[in-house]
Amino acid sequence: MSENNKVFFIINKYSGRGFRPELEGLIVSQCDALNLECTIEFTQDRGHATELAKNASAAGFNKVYAVGGDGTVNEVAQGLVRTSTKMGIIPKGSGNGLARHLGIPMSVKKSLDILASEKTIRMDTIFVNNKLSVNVSGIGFDGHVAGLFGKNGKRGLLGYVKLVTREFFGFKEFAIAAYADGKVLQRNAFILAIANSSQFGNNATISPLASVCDQLMDVCFIKKVPLSQSIGFAQKMFTRKIDTSAFVEIIKAKELSITFPDQMPYHIDGEPMEPASTFIIELVPASLTMIVPDVNTLKH
């Protein structure tokens, strides 16, 4: 069998609603139908997906698939960034922001049609304090919420909305003094989102015109929205019109640096990080080869 037919799957059993044993069978059946030699490994703990991805790339696997949510996607990407190994996504998480942006079906069965696709893009990545971000990262309120989300074992959109509602009133806007491509920016914001793709997940759009291939990151300054206008703001977020809101300003940049007087909560692709007061953020163009759907392969 050709080396190009070696495909590696990294599965996070705990993403989304948990693991269904038939998933393995679906993967094996699809690979058999396409004459692909597949290897499947399950993650054991945090960071394990990165190790597995690095090892698969070094072993000559042509394609490595992340089977999980945004956190799993990020870890697999850490192992493959700046290599020639192609990465694919089988979404199985609660948000699936990057997968949705790329047009990958949310049904596991339908998403497996991507195994027949030979279409790839050379995707940009972003490094926040030397940590990889492939989707959307944020400083401020969303970082605060990320640090609390899932601590009770419950995830999903409803749990997130409840948490946001509970924490919203106690979190204040903060001042930002930043350098974006050498230009000084001074703003007040509730959330500072750094977007590579267009959405957080669950079709909650943060930057509708964001592209993972434009060699620019979208820097989104979001002010605190009054409760009386929150429904209208949410509608704009879920209808890809958030950039028309008076509470949102989006600029594009290659590099961003910020120093805060106090430590700030932040997240990378939904995963909470240790708070920091200094942020060095840079875009690395065309640094990850991503498999994307070919309309001719989406049959179901």
C-alpha positions in Angstrom: 0.0 0.0 0.0 1.3 3.5 -0.9 2.7 5.7 1.8 0.2 8.3 0.7 -2.6 6.0 1.9 -1.5 6.0 5.5 -4.1 7.9 7.6 -3.9 8.5 11.3 -6.9 9.3 13.6 -6.6 10.9 17.0 -9.8 10.5 19.0 -10.8 12.3 22.1 -13.4 10.1 23.7 -14.6 12.8 26.0 -15.4 15.5 23.4 -19.0 16.5 23.0 -21.5 14.0 24.3 -18.9 11.3 24.9 -17.7 8.3 22.9 -19.8 5.9 20.9 -18.1 2.6 20.0 -19.6 2.6 16.5 -17.4 5.5 15.6 -14.4 3.3 15.3 -16.3 1.0 12.9 -17.5 3.9 10.8 -13.9 5.1 10.4 -12.6 1.7 9.5 -15.4 1.1 7.0 -14.8 4.4 5.3 -11.1 3.8 5.1 -11.6 0.3 3.7 -13.9 1.7 1.0 -11.2 4.2 0.0 -8.3 1.8 0.2 -6.8 3.7 3.1 -4.5 2.2 5.7 -5.8 3.6 9.0 -4.4 3.8 12.5 -6.6 4.9 15.4 -5.3 6.2 18.8 -7.2 7.6 21.7 -6.0 10.5 23.8 -5.1 9.7 27.4 -4.7 13.2 28.9 -4.2 16.8 28.1 -1.3 17.3 25.6 -1.4 13.7 24.4 -2.9 14.6 21.0 0.1 16.8 20.3 2.5 14.0 21.0 0.5 11.5 18.9 0.3 14.0 16.0 4.1 14.6 16.1 4.8 10.9 16.1 2.4 10.2 13.3 4.0 12.9 11.1 7.5 11.6 11.9 6.3 8.0 11.0 5.3 9.1 7.5 1.5 9.3 7.8 0.3 11.6 5.0 -2.9 12.7 6.8 -3.7 13.1 10.5 -7.3 13.6 11.6 -8.4 15.2 14.8 -11.6 13.6 16.0 -12.9 15.8 18.8 -13.7 19.4 19.6 -11.8 22.7 19.4 -9.3 21.7 22.1 -8.4 18.4 20.3 -8.1 20.3 17.0 -5.7 22.8 18.7 -3.6 20.0 20.2 -3.3 18.1 16.9 -2.4 21.3 15.1 0.4 21.9 17.6 1.9 18.6 16.4 1.6 19.4 12.7 2.1 23.1 12.3 5.1 23.9 10.1 5.2 20.3 8.7 4.1 18.9 5.4 1.6 16.5 7.0 -2.0 17.2 6.1 -4.5 17.7 8.9 -8.2 17.0 8.8 -11.1 17.4 11.3 -13.9 15.0 12.2 -15.9 17.3 14.6 -17.1 15.7 17.8 -17.1 18.6 20.2 -19.5 21.1 21.7 -18.6 24.1 19.6 -16.5 23.0 16.6 -15.7 26.6 15.6 -13.0 25.9 13.0 -14.8 22.9 11.5 -17.9 25.0 11.0 -15.9 27.8 9.4 -14.3 25.3 7.0 -17.7 23.9 6.0 -17.2 20.5 7.5 -20.5 18.7 8.3 -21.3 18.4 12.0 -22.7 14.8 11.6 -19.8 12.4 12.2 -21.1 10.1 9.4 -21.3 13.0 6.9 -18.0 14.5 7.9 -16.2 11.2 7.2 -16.8 11.9 3.5 -13.9 14.3 3.8 -11.6 11.3 3.8 -12.2 11.2 0.0 -11.2 14.8 -0.4 -7.8 15.7 -1.9 -8.5 19.5 -1.5 -6.3 21.3 0.9 -5.6 24.9 2.0 -2.4 26.4 3.4 -3.9 27.8 6.6 -2.5 30.7 8.7 -2.0 30.2 12.4 -1.6 32.6 15.3 0.7 32.4 18.3 -0.4 34.0 21.5 2.5 34.2 23.9 4.2 31.4 22.0 1.0 29.2 22.2 -0.7 28.1 19.1 -4.2 29.3 18.1 -5.9 28.1 15.0 -9.4 29.4 15.6 -10.3 32.2 18.0 -8.6 33.3 21.2 -9.7 36.1 23.6 -8.7 38.3 26.5 -11.2 39.6 29.0 -14.7 38.4 29.7 -14.6 35.3 27.4 -11.3 34.3 29.0 -12.9 34.6 32.4 -15.9 32.5 31.3 -13.5 29.9 29.7 -11.8 29.5 33.0 -15.2 28.5 34.6 -16.8 26.7 31.7 -17.1 22.9 32.1 -15.8 22.9 35.8 -19.1 21.4 36.8 -18.8 18.7 34.1 -21.5 20.3 31.9 -20.6 21.8 28.5 -22.7 22.7 25.4 -24.4 25.9 24.3 -27.1 26.0 27.0 -24.5 25.6 29.8 -22.4 28.4 28.2 -25.3 30.8 27.9 -26.2 30.2 31.6 -22.7 30.9 32.7 -22.4 34.1 30.6 -25.7 35.3 32.1 -24.5 34.6 35.6 -21.1 36.3 35.2 -21.9 39.2 32.9 -22.8 41.9 35.5 -19.8 41.5 37.7 -17.2 41.8 34.9 -16.1 45.3 33.8 -14.7 46.8 30.7 -10.9 47.3 30.7 -8.5 49.7 29.0 -6.3 48.5 26.2 -3.0 50.1 25.1 -1.8 48.0 22.1 0.6 48.1 19.2 -0.8 46.7 16.1 1.7 46.4 13.3 3.6 49.3 15.0 0.6 51.6 15.3 -0.7 52.6 18.8 -4.2 51.7 19.6 -6.1 52.8 22.8 -9.5 51.3 23.4 -11.8 50.2 26.2 -13.3 46.7 25.7 -15.2 43.9 27.4 -13.7 41.3 25.1 -10.6 41.5 22.9 -11.0 38.6 20.5 -8.2 37.5 18.2 -9.8 35.7 15.3 -8.3 33.5 12.7 -11.6 31.9 11.6 -15.0 33.6 11.7 -16.6 32.1 14.8 -16.2 30.9 18.4 -18.4 27.8 17.7 -22.1 26.8 17.5 -22.3 29.4 14.7 -21.7 32.3 17.1 -19.8 34.6 14.7 -17.2 37.0 16.0 -15.7 38.2 12.7 -17.8 37.4 9.6 -15.2 38.4 7.1 -12.3 36.5 8.7 -10.3 34.2 6.5 -7.8 31.5 7.6 -5.8 32.2 4.4 -5.6 36.0 4.2 -2.3 36.3 6.2 -4.0 38.6 8.6 -5.7 38.2 12.0 -8.9 39.9 12.9 -8.6 41.9 16.1 -12.1 42.4 17.5 -12.7 45.0 20.2 -16.1 44.3 21.8 -17.7 46.7 24.3 -20.0 45.7 27.1 -23.5 45.5 25.6 -26.4 47.0 27.7 -28.9 44.4 28.8 -31.6 46.2 26.9 -29.7 45.6 23.6 -28.4 42.1 24.3 -31.1 40.3 22.3 -30.4 42.4 19.2 -26.6 41.9 19.7 -27.1 38.1 20.0 -29.1 38.1 16.8 -26.3 39.9 14.9 -23.8 37.4 16.3 -25.8 34.4 15.0 -26.7 35.9 11.7 -23.1 36.9 10.7 -23.8 40.7 11.1 -21.9 41.4 14.3 -19.5 43.6 12.4 -22.4 46.1 11.9 -22.9 46.5 15.6 -21.9 49.8 17.2 -20.4 47.8 20.1 -17.8 46.1 17.8 -14.7 47.3 16.0 -12.6 45.0 13.9 -9.2 45.7 12.5 -6.7 43.4 10.7 -3.1 43.0 11.7 -0.1 40.7 11.5 1.3 41.5 14.9 -0.1 42.7 18.2 1.5 43.5 21.5 -0.3 44.6 24.7 0.7 45.2 28.3 -1.9 45.4 31.0 -1.3 46.8 34.5 -2.9 43.7 36.0 -3.1 40.0 35.0 -5.9 39.3 32.5 -7.9 36.1 32.0 -7.6 34.7 28.5 -8.3 31.6 26.4 -6.8 30.0 23.3 -9.3 28.3 21.1 -11.7 28.0 24.1 -9.1 26.5 26.5 -8.4 28.7 29.5 -4.8 29.8 30.1 -3.0 31.1 33.2 -3.7 34.9 33.4 -1.0 37.2 32.0 -0.3 40.9 31.8 1.8 40.9 28.6 0.6 39.5 25.3 2.8 39.1 22.2 0.5 37.9 19.3 1.8 37.1 15.8 0.3 35.6 12.7 2.3 32.9 10.9 1.1 32.7 7.3 0.4 29.4 5.5 1.8 27.3 8.3 -0.7 24.4 8.5 -2.0 22.2 5.6 -5.7 21.6 6.3 -7.9 19.2 4.4 -11.2 20.8 3.5 -14.4 19.4 1.9 -14.6 19.0 -1.8 -18.3 19.3 -2.8 -17.9 16.2 -4.9 -17.0 14.1 -1.9 -20.0 15.2 0.3 -22.5 12.5 -0.7 -24.8 12.0 2.2 
